[in-house]
Amino acid sequence: MGKVTIDMSMSLDGFVTGPNDGPGQELGEGGMQLHEWIFGLAGWRKRHGLEGGETGPNDDIVEEAFTDVGAVVMGRRMFELGEEPWGDDPPFHAPVFVVTHRAREPLEREGGTTFTFVTDGVESALDQAKKAAGDKNVSIAGGAETAQQLVGAGLVDEIQFHVAPLLLGGGKRLFEELGTQVQLETTRVIDSPGVTHLRFRVVK
């Protein structure tokens, strides 16, 4: 049985988007800066159909994050904001389960990505993702509300943050509405130029 993981970039003040996120500005004002560390990496570029890129510790972390993922869970808003930028070959290359109130037929894309729309809650989406993933991990891609619900329900095993040296001052905080206390055990810290990688095991 694989793990349920969250792997997200965030600002030093805890935001995963800047203010006023929406179509054409999916990460909000200034939110793109959260991901500047990743755009030039070979592993990220390969996932987006691009050649070349940098290798090294940051790239190793990106490759590691994708290697053992057998399925993905995300919220409706993340899907709607990302559908057009991702194009016909989204970077997931695995089944993706979208938590939504709007029923629709599965959406097949290139590269092994099929979006399945789950209307009976985030825990049902996670159950379906686990079955699809088999022995591999399930990645909770976001957004913040979906991650909050699953962490609050005690259903996440590991959390990795990529902390950008940036204070966004507004936007969506990852755990602002968690509603419960969660203990974490630090399992890895890697400090790189432009980003610090923090990995935690959720204590249960």
C-alpha positions as a LaTeX table, in Angstrom:
\begin{tabular}{lrrr}
\hline
Residue & $x$ (\AA) & $y$ (\AA) & $z$ (\AA) \\
\hline
Met1 & 0.00 & 0.00 & 0.00 \\
Gly2 & 1.38 & 3.38 & $-1.01$ \\
Lys3 & 1.27 & 6.64 & 0.91 \\
Val4 & $-1.07$ & 9.60 & 0.63 \\
Thr5 & 1.14 & 12.64 & 0.06 \\
Ile6 & 0.87 & 16.39 & $-0.35$ \\
Asp7 & 3.65 & 18.10 & $-2.31$ \\
Met8 & 3.17 & 21.86 & $-2.79$ \\
Ser9 & 5.09 & 25.10 & $-3.12$ \\
Met10 & 4.22 & 27.82 & $-0.62$ \\
Ser11 & 5.41 & 31.22 & 0.55 \\
Leu12 & 7.14 & 31.80 & 3.86 \\
Asp13 & 3.88 & 33.26 & 5.22 \\
Gly14 & 1.95 & 30.13 & 4.27 \\
Phe15 & 0.20 & 31.00 & 1.00 \\
Val16 & $-0.09$ & 28.66 & $-2.00$ \\
Thr17 & $-1.55$ & 31.37 & $-4.25$ \\
Gly18 & $-1.38$ & 35.13 & $-4.30$ \\
Pro19 & $-4.49$ & 37.33 & $-4.06$ \\
Asn20 & $-7.16$ & 37.37 & $-6.79$ \\
Asp21 & $-6.47$ & 34.02 & $-8.42$ \\
Gly22 & $-8.61$ & 33.22 & $-11.45$ \\
Pro23 & $-8.55$ & 32.47 & $-15.19$ \\
Gly24 & $-5.49$ & 34.04 & $-16.77$ \\
Gln25 & $-3.95$ & 34.51 & $-13.33$ \\
Glu26 & $-4.28$ & 30.98 & $-11.95$ \\
Leu27 & $-1.84$ & 31.50 & $-9.08$ \\
Gly28 & $-3.02$ & 34.99 & $-8.17$ \\
Glu29 & $-1.00$ & 38.17 & $-7.97$ \\
Gly30 & 2.65 & 37.26 & $-7.47$ \\
Gly31 & 1.85 & 33.57 & $-7.05$ \\
Met32 & 3.95 & 32.48 & $-10.00$ \\
Gln33 & 7.02 & 33.38 & $-7.92$ \\
Leu34 & 6.29 & 30.36 & $-5.71$ \\
His35 & 7.28 & 28.07 & $-8.57$ \\
Glu36 & 10.22 & 29.91 & $-10.13$ \\
Trp37 & 12.58 & 27.33 & $-8.63$ \\
Ile38 & 11.04 & 24.54 & $-10.70$ \\
Phe39 & 10.52 & 25.98 & $-14.19$ \\
Gly40 & 14.08 & 25.47 & $-15.43$ \\
Leu41 & 14.47 & 21.91 & $-14.11$ \\
Ala42 & 14.84 & 18.99 & $-16.52$ \\
Gly43 & 12.22 & 16.86 & $-14.74$ \\
Trp44 & 9.59 & 19.61 & $-14.84$ \\
Arg45 & 10.34 & 20.46 & $-18.47$ \\
Lys46 & 10.09 & 16.82 & $-19.53$ \\
Arg47 & 6.65 & 16.55 & $-17.91$ \\
His48 & 5.53 & 19.55 & $-19.95$ \\
Gly49 & 6.87 & 18.31 & $-23.28$ \\
Leu50 & 9.98 & 20.49 & $-23.23$ \\
Glu51 & 13.60 & 19.54 & $-23.75$ \\
Gly52 & 16.71 & 20.38 & $-21.75$ \\
Gly53 & 16.82 & 21.86 & $-18.30$ \\
Glu54 & 18.94 & 21.83 & $-15.18$ \\
Thr55 & 19.80 & 18.76 & $-13.14$ \\
Gly56 & 20.95 & 18.53 & $-9.55$ \\
Pro57 & 19.34 & 18.31 & $-6.09$ \\
Asn58 & 16.21 & 20.30 & $-6.99$ \\
Asp59 & 15.65 & 18.21 & $-10.09$ \\
Asp60 & 16.15 & 15.02 & $-8.08$ \\
Ile61 & 13.33 & 16.12 & $-5.76$ \\
Val62 & 10.99 & 16.77 & $-8.69$ \\
Glu63 & 11.74 & 13.36 & $-10.19$ \\
Glu64 & 11.23 & 11.72 & $-6.80$ \\
Ala65 & 7.83 & 13.37 & $-6.42$ \\
Phe66 & 6.56 & 11.90 & $-9.69$ \\
Thr67 & 8.23 & 8.49 & $-9.62$ \\
Asp68 & 5.96 & 6.63 & $-7.21$ \\
Val69 & 2.65 & 8.41 & $-7.93$ \\
Gly70 & $-0.10$ & 6.10 & $-9.12$ \\
Ala71 & $-3.05$ & 8.50 & $-8.89$ \\
Val72 & $-3.85$ & 12.13 & $-8.09$ \\
Val73 & $-6.65$ & 13.92 & $-6.21$ \\
Met74 & $-7.52$ & 17.58 & $-6.78$ \\
Gly75 & $-10.36$ & 20.02 & $-6.23$ \\
Arg76 & $-12.70$ & 21.35 & $-8.91$ \\
Arg77 & $-11.27$ & 24.86 & $-8.85$ \\
Met78 & $-7.74$ & 23.62 & $-9.43$ \\
Phe79 & $-8.97$ & 21.55 & $-12.35$ \\
Glu80 & $-10.91$ & 24.43 & $-13.89$ \\
Leu81 & $-8.00$ & 26.85 & $-13.58$ \\
Gly82 & $-5.49$ & 24.31 & $-14.88$ \\
Glu83 & $-7.41$ & 22.57 & $-17.66$ \\
Glu84 & $-6.54$ & 25.08 & $-20.39$ \\
Pro85 & $-2.88$ & 25.71 & $-19.42$ \\
Trp86 & $-2.23$ & 21.95 & $-19.11$ \\
Gly87 & $-3.43$ & 21.36 & $-22.67$ \\
Asp88 & $-3.87$ & 17.94 & $-24.29$ \\
Asp89 & $-0.98$ & 16.30 & $-22.41$ \\
Pro90 & $-1.27$ & 17.27 & $-18.70$ \\
Pro91 & 1.81 & 16.64 & $-16.54$ \\
Phe92 & 0.20 & 14.01 & $-14.27$ \\
His93 & 0.45 & 10.90 & $-16.51$ \\
Ala94 & $-1.82$ & 9.03 & $-14.07$ \\
Pro95 & $-5.53$ & 8.86 & $-13.19$ \\
Val96 & $-6.76$ & 12.13 & $-11.63$ \\
Phe97 & $-9.85$ & 12.27 & $-9.40$ \\
Val98 & $-11.50$ & 15.69 & $-9.26$ \\
Val99 & $-13.72$ & 16.54 & $-6.27$ \\
Thr100 & $-16.75$ & 18.42 & $-7.57$ \\
His101 & $-20.52$ & 18.89 & $-7.25$ \\
Arg102 & $-20.96$ & 18.84 & $-11.03$ \\
Ala103 & $-21.25$ & 15.40 & $-12.58$ \\
Arg104 & $-19.65$ & 14.86 & $-15.98$ \\
Glu105 & $-18.15$ & 12.06 & $-18.02$ \\
Pro106 & $-14.47$ & 11.19 & $-17.52$ \\
Leu107 & $-12.09$ & 13.28 & $-19.61$ \\
Glu108 & $-9.27$ & 11.37 & $-21.30$ \\
Arg109 & $-6.07$ & 13.16 & $-22.21$ \\
Glu110 & $-2.75$ & 12.11 & $-23.69$ \\
Gly111 & 0.06 & 10.58 & $-21.65$ \\
Gly112 & $-2.12$ & 8.36 & $-19.47$ \\
Thr113 & $-4.05$ & 11.16 & $-17.72$ \\
Thr114 & $-7.80$ & 10.61 & $-17.29$ \\
Phe115 & $-9.82$ & 13.04 & $-15.18$ \\
Thr116 & $-12.64$ & 11.34 & $-13.25$ \\
Phe117 & $-15.17$ & 13.66 & $-11.61$ \\
Val118 & $-16.25$ & 12.56 & $-8.12$ \\
Thr119 & $-19.46$ & 14.06 & $-6.73$ \\
Asp120 & $-19.75$ & 12.27 & $-3.37$ \\
Gly121 & $-16.94$ & 13.95 & $-1.46$ \\
Val122 & $-13.21$ & 14.15 & $-0.99$ \\
Glu123 & $-12.94$ & 10.88 & 0.93 \\
Ser124 & $-14.65$ & 9.01 & $-1.90$ \\
Ala125 & $-12.21$ & 10.58 & $-4.35$ \\
Leu126 & $-9.32$ & 9.41 & $-2.18$ \\
Asp127 & $-10.73$ & 5.87 & $-1.96$ \\
Gln128 & $-11.04$ & 5.69 & $-5.73$ \\
Ala129 & $-7.54$ & 7.08 & $-6.16$ \\
Lys130 & $-6.10$ & 4.48 & $-3.79$ \\
Lys131 & $-7.71$ & 1.67 & $-5.79$ \\
Ala132 & $-6.34$ & 3.10 & $-9.03$ \\
Ala133 & $-2.86$ & 3.62 & $-7.57$ \\
Gly134 & $-2.45$ & 0.07 & $-6.25$ \\
Asp135 & 0.90 & $-0.11$ & $-4.45$ \\
Lys136 & 1.93 & 3.38 & $-5.57$ \\
Asn137 & 1.34 & 6.70 & $-3.81$ \\
Val138 & $-1.66$ & 9.00 & $-4.11$ \\
Ser139 & $-0.67$ & 12.64 & $-4.56$ \\
Ile140 & $-2.98$ & 15.39 & $-3.30$ \\
Ala141 & $-2.29$ & 18.10 & $-5.87$ \\
Gly142 & $-4.49$ & 20.81 & $-4.33$ \\
Gly143 & $-5.98$ & 23.18 & $-3.97$ \\
Ala144 & $-5.80$ & 24.35 & $-0.39$ \\
Glu145 & $-9.35$ & 23.33 & 0.58 \\
Thr146 & $-8.93$ & 19.76 & $-0.67$ \\
Ala147 & $-5.63$ & 19.41 & 1.18 \\
Gln148 & $-7.16$ & 20.88 & 4.35 \\
Gln149 & $-10.05$ & 18.42 & 4.35 \\
Leu150 & $-7.84$ & 15.38 & 3.94 \\
Val151 & $-5.26$ & 16.47 & 6.53 \\
Gly152 & $-8.04$ & 17.36 & 8.97 \\
Ala153 & $-9.59$ & 13.93 & 8.48 \\
Gly154 & $-6.27$ & 12.23 & 9.27 \\
Leu155 & $-5.97$ & 10.73 & 5.78 \\
Val156 & $-2.57$ & 12.13 & 4.74 \\
Asp157 & 0.69 & 10.30 & 5.50 \\
Glu158 & 3.35 & 12.71 & 4.28 \\
Ile159 & 3.59 & 16.43 & 3.51 \\
Gln160 & 6.35 & 18.11 & 1.54 \\
Phe161 & 6.58 & 21.89 & 1.22 \\
His162 & 8.81 & 23.77 & $-1.16$ \\
Val163 & 9.13 & 27.09 & 0.66 \\
Ala164 & 9.97 & 30.10 & $-1.48$ \\
Pro165 & 11.78 & 33.03 & 0.18 \\
Leu166 & 8.76 & 35.23 & $-0.38$ \\
Leu167 & 6.05 & 36.92 & 1.69 \\
Leu168 & 2.94 & 37.13 & $-0.48$ \\
Gly169 & 0.86 & 38.90 & 2.17 \\
Gly170 & $-2.43$ & 37.46 & 0.89 \\
Gly171 & $-4.05$ & 34.73 & $-1.16$ \\
Lys172 & $-4.98$ & 31.20 & $-0.09$ \\
Arg173 & $-3.26$ & 29.78 & 2.98 \\
Leu174 & $-2.75$ & 26.05 & 2.85 \\
Phe175 & $-3.97$ & 25.27 & 6.37 \\
Glu176 & $-5.91$ & 28.35 & 7.48 \\
Glu177 & $-9.18$ & 26.43 & 8.04 \\
Leu178 & $-7.75$ & 23.14 & 9.27 \\
Gly179 & $-9.89$ & 23.06 & 12.43 \\
Thr180 & $-7.76$ & 20.52 & 14.30 \\
Gln181 & $-4.23$ & 19.98 & 15.61 \\
Val182 & $-1.88$ & 17.78 & 13.62 \\
Gln183 & 1.55 & 16.60 & 14.79 \\
Leu184 & 4.34 & 16.33 & 12.24 \\
Glu185 & 7.74 & 14.65 & 12.37 \\
Thr186 & 10.47 & 16.27 & 10.27 \\
Thr187 & 12.05 & 13.67 & 7.99 \\
Arg188 & 14.12 & 15.85 & 5.64 \\
Val189 & 15.29 & 19.43 & 5.13 \\
Ile190 & 17.14 & 20.47 & 1.97 \\
Asp191 & 18.18 & 24.09 & 1.51 \\
Ser192 & 18.74 & 25.12 & $-2.10$ \\
Pro193 & 19.12 & 28.49 & $-3.82$ \\
Gly194 & 15.67 & 29.99 & $-4.17$ \\
Val195 & 13.79 & 27.30 & $-2.22$ \\
Thr196 & 13.88 & 25.19 & 0.94 \\
His197 & 12.41 & 21.69 & 0.79 \\
Leu198 & 10.74 & 20.47 & 3.99 \\
Arg199 & 9.33 & 16.96 & 4.32 \\
Phe200 & 7.22 & 15.72 & 7.23 \\
Arg201 & 5.57 & 12.50 & 8.31 \\
Val202 & 2.09 & 12.96 & 9.75 \\
Val203 & 2.05 & 11.46 & 13.25 \\
Lys204 & $-1.04$ & 9.29 & 13.76 \\
\hline
\end{tabular}
